[in-house]
Amino acid sequence: MSQRDLRDGLTLAPASEAAVTALSAGLTWRPLQGAPTVTIHLVLPRVQSPLHRRIRAVAKTLAHELHWLPD
């Protein structure tokens, strides 16, 4: 993606590589070279309910399975 792509209307939206499997006809996924990484934070209240603790546990398990957490 470049400034020209945006100006010429060739870029629909930035998307991750996971979007490749769901692209509509006529759309192309182009990886960005040297693209910055994305950091995702889960923000929960200081005093957590059982639901908050469950959300945190599921998020941590998923992040571990996807190798998003440092070893």
C-alpha positions as CSV (number, residue, x, y, z in Angstrom):
1,M,0.0,0.0,0.0
2,S,1.3,3.4,-0.9
3,Q,0.1,7.0,-1.0
4,R,-0.6,6.5,-4.7
5,D,-2.8,3.4,-4.0
6,L,-4.8,5.5,-1.5
7,R,-5.1,8.5,-3.9
8,D,-6.2,6.3,-6.8
9,G,-8.8,4.5,-4.7
10,L,-7.0,1.1,-5.0
11,T,-6.9,0.5,-1.3
12,L,-10.1,-0.6,0.4
13,A,-8.8,-0.9,4.0
14,P,-5.8,-2.2,5.8
15,A,-6.3,-5.9,6.8
16,S,-4.3,-8.7,8.3
17,E,-3.2,-11.8,6.4
18,A,-6.1,-13.6,7.9
19,A,-8.4,-11.6,5.6
20,V,-6.9,-13.4,2.5
21,T,-9.2,-16.3,2.8
22,A,-12.3,-14.1,2.8
23,L,-11.4,-11.6,0.0
24,S,-14.2,-10.8,-2.5
25,A,-13.5,-11.0,-6.2
26,G,-11.4,-8.2,-7.5
27,L,-9.7,-7.5,-4.1
28,T,-6.0,-8.2,-3.5
29,W,-4.2,-8.5,-0.2
30,R,-0.7,-6.9,-0.3
31,P,1.6,-7.4,2.6
32,L,3.3,-4.2,3.9
33,Q,7.0,-4.4,4.0
34,G,8.5,-3.0,7.2
35,A,5.0,-2.6,8.7
36,P,4.8,-1.8,12.4
37,T,3.6,-4.4,14.8
38,V,0.3,-4.2,16.5
39,T,0.0,-4.3,20.3
40,I,-3.3,-5.4,21.7
41,H,-4.2,-4.6,25.3
42,L,-7.2,-6.0,27.2
43,V,-8.4,-3.3,29.6
44,L,-10.4,-4.5,32.6
45,P,-11.5,-2.8,35.8
46,R,-9.2,-3.0,38.8
47,V,-11.9,-4.9,40.8
48,Q,-12.9,-7.7,38.6
49,S,-16.2,-9.7,38.6
50,P,-16.3,-13.4,37.8
51,L,-17.1,-12.5,34.2
52,H,-14.0,-10.2,34.0
53,R,-11.8,-13.0,35.4
54,R,-13.2,-15.5,32.8
55,I,-12.6,-13.0,29.9
56,R,-9.0,-12.5,31.1
57,A,-8.5,-16.3,31.4
58,V,-9.8,-16.9,27.9
59,A,-7.8,-14.0,26.4
60,K,-4.6,-15.3,28.1
61,T,-5.2,-18.9,26.8
62,L,-5.8,-17.6,23.3
63,A,-2.7,-15.4,23.4
64,H,-0.7,-18.3,24.6
65,E,-2.0,-20.7,21.8
66,L,-1.2,-18.0,19.2
67,H,2.3,-17.5,20.6
68,W,1.6,-13.9,21.3
69,L,3.1,-14.0,24.7
70,P,6.9,-14.1,25.4
71,D,8.2,-17.4,26.8
